[in-house]
Every structure is written in C-alpha cells, then in structure tokens.
C-alpha cells in the first residue's frame, strides 16, 4: 500500500499545483487521484474519505465540463466571491451532510474516527462544489479540511498522505492569495 499511497500523493501534488494556477487541467488529475485514494482509504477504514473520493471522481468530470463549457460560450468562468445568498444554504447543506455521514459511520461501520471523517467529508463536498464555480472562499474550506485531515492521516500512519495534506494546508493559504490576485486582474 505504501507505493500506491506515494503515487497518490504525487498525483495530488500535481493536482494542487494546477488548482493553485487555476489551470483547467487540474480536473484530469482530479479524476485519477480519487481512484487511487478509494483503495487507500478503504484499507485504512476511512469510509467517508473513501466515499468522498467517489464524489471527487464525478465532481472532477463535472468541474471539467463547467470550466470548459464556459470557455466555449465566449469566456472561461472567472474567479469570484461566493454570493452572500449562498452562505445559509451552504452552511445548512454542510451540516446536514455531516450529520448524515456521522450517523452512518457511528452506527454501521468500524470507522476509528467517525466524526473527524464526517467533518472533513462534509466540508470537502461543499469546497469541491465551490471550486467548480471558482469561488475564492473555497480555499478557506480546503485549509480547514486539509489541516484536520493531516492530523487524522498521520494518526492512522498514512504518512505520505499526511505529508500531502500538510502541503495542501500550506498551499491553501498561498492559493487563496494567488486567486485573489488573479481575481483582481481578471485573468482567471
């Protein structure tokens, strides 16, 4: 499993670099990486993380379509702020997703960290949706997801993945500022 985890971490770094650059090719690596991590997280009994990677697989296909369809219609989607009208619906959706996943993990699995796994999964679903729409605040959610996930993965001795998420945590901060700069000049 160590070689597979290392491969997943390398793919994840490429994905993150492309996300940082607001490059649409991130979605290609976003299709490959979840396939690897479905296996890794199943073996580690991180069932919600395993399932979120199924979501990531399909969300990456959808993200590719959203980013490229806009380009064909006269312009690529621009980086923007999340509309304030979405704050309550996104918060309610995230809370409901967390509660549902936590209920399932607590009652129907042998997950070693059902609430941590549920928390990161719920936030990841919301953040991935925000990424597809190029909302800059997705970086804030990713920072929180990444820092919590980093701790969970090191605790479970998934060292390459923990290291990957430590890097993700740092890049989440830089990514926010990079996207903010791109947003100001209107280049992405």
Order of alpha helices (4+ residues) and beta strands (2+ residues): alpha-alpha-alpha-alpha-alpha-alpha-alpha
